[in-house]
Amino acid sequence: MPFDMILIATAAISALAPFLLEMGQSAGKKMAETIGKKTGEVAAHTGQSVWEKLTSHPQAKSVVDTLARKPDDPKRKEIAIEDLTACLRENPSFAHELTELLGGQDAIQSIIADKEGRISAAKQTLEGGGRQTIAAKNKGVIEDVEQIKKK
């Protein structure tokens, strides 16, 4: 099955942006701990792993550097996805490595409310292989969440 480069780039930037935002807000702190408190250890590990992978590749590193200046800016995220998509199209083996780092071609969708967080009125739709999970922990609350899995 061929890789969808836009999907891979979007997943990578989606994992990376919160990591970069927390890096900027937690100067001098251990990054993974700070991120882990807000988004869960899995997301922190994935964000850090994506950051390490992208910064090891010269063309992808420039995408990270641009996004790092303002990781919560939707326009920068859009540009980062476009630039990373171009990079992945030029480097299929790098795209494969990044896909595997993100969990392979089977999709994983998770909704996690942690540390008294609240999630409401969310919807997940998954087509093809993969898994969907919903979890509330540490006084997290989830309400009115819908999961749809299409074959």
C-alpha positions in Angstrom: 0.0 0.0 0.0 1.5 3.3 -1.0 2.1 6.0 1.7 -0.1 9.0 1.8 2.6 11.7 2.2 0.1 14.4 3.3 -1.4 12.2 5.9 2.1 11.3 7.3 3.1 14.9 7.4 -0.1 15.9 9.1 0.3 13.2 11.7 3.9 14.2 12.3 3.2 17.9 12.7 0.2 17.1 14.9 2.4 15.1 17.2 5.2 17.7 17.1 3.4 21.0 17.6 2.4 20.4 21.3 5.9 19.2 22.0 7.4 22.4 20.5 4.9 24.6 22.4 5.7 22.9 25.7 9.5 23.2 24.9 9.1 27.0 24.5 7.0 27.3 27.7 9.2 25.2 29.9 12.7 26.5 29.3 15.0 24.9 31.8 12.6 22.1 32.7 12.8 18.5 31.6 10.6 18.6 28.4 9.1 15.1 28.6 7.9 15.6 32.2 6.2 18.9 31.3 4.5 17.5 28.2 3.6 14.3 30.1 1.6 16.3 32.6 -0.5 17.9 30.0 -0.9 15.4 27.2 0.1 12.0 28.6 3.3 10.1 28.4 2.5 8.5 25.1 1.9 11.8 23.3 5.1 13.2 24.9 7.2 10.3 23.8 5.7 10.4 20.3 6.3 14.2 20.0 9.9 13.9 21.2 10.5 10.9 18.9 9.1 12.8 15.9 11.2 15.8 16.9 14.4 13.6 17.1 13.6 12.0 13.7 12.8 15.2 11.9 15.8 17.1 13.3 18.1 14.3 12.1 17.2 15.0 8.5 18.5 18.3 7.0 15.4 19.2 4.9 13.0 18.2 7.6 15.0 20.1 10.2 14.2 23.3 8.5 10.5 22.5 8.8 10.9 22.0 12.5 12.9 25.2 12.9 10.2 27.2 11.2 7.4 25.6 13.2 9.3 26.0 16.5 9.2 29.8 16.2 5.4 29.8 16.7 4.1 26.2 17.1 0.5 27.3 17.9 0.1 29.4 14.7 -2.3 27.5 12.4 -0.7 29.1 9.3 2.8 27.9 10.3 1.3 24.4 10.9 -0.2 24.4 7.4 3.1 25.5 5.8 5.0 23.0 7.9 2.7 20.2 6.6 3.2 21.4 3.0 7.0 21.6 3.4 7.2 18.2 5.2 5.0 16.6 2.5 7.4 17.8 -0.2 10.3 16.5 1.8 8.7 13.1 2.2 7.8 12.8 -1.5 11.5 13.4 -2.3 12.6 10.9 0.4 10.4 7.8 0.4 12.7 5.8 2.7 12.5 8.7 5.3 8.7 8.7 4.8 8.6 5.0 5.6 10.8 5.5 8.8 8.5 8.3 10.0 5.4 6.3 9.3 6.7 3.4 11.4 7.6 5.9 14.2 4.1 7.1 14.2 2.7 3.6 14.5 2.7 2.2 11.0 0.0 2.5 8.3 -2.8 1.3 10.6 -4.4 4.3 12.2 -4.6 4.9 15.9 -7.1 7.3 17.3 -7.1 8.1 21.0 -9.1 10.5 23.1 -7.6 10.8 26.6 -8.8 13.1 29.3 -6.1 13.3 32.1 -5.4 15.5 35.1 -8.9 16.7 35.6 -9.2 17.5 31.9 -12.6 17.5 30.2 -13.4 16.4 26.6 -16.9 16.8 25.3 -18.7 16.6 22.0 -15.9 14.8 20.1 -16.2 12.4 17.2 -13.7 10.0 15.7 -14.1 8.4 12.3 -11.7 5.6 11.3 -11.6 4.0 7.9 -9.6 0.8 7.3 -7.3 -0.9 9.8 -6.5 0.5 13.2 -7.8 1.1 16.6 -9.8 3.7 18.5 -9.5 4.2 22.3 -11.2 6.5 24.8 -9.7 6.9 28.3 -10.3 9.1 31.3 -7.8 9.0 34.2 -6.7 11.1 37.1 -10.2 12.7 37.5 -10.5 13.3 33.7 -14.0 13.5 32.3 -15.3 12.5 28.9 -18.8 13.1 27.7 -20.8 12.9 24.4 -18.0 11.2 22.4 -18.8 9.1 19.3 -16.5 6.6 17.6 -17.3 5.4 14.1 -15.2 2.6 12.4 -15.8 2.1 8.7 -14.5 -0.9 6.9 
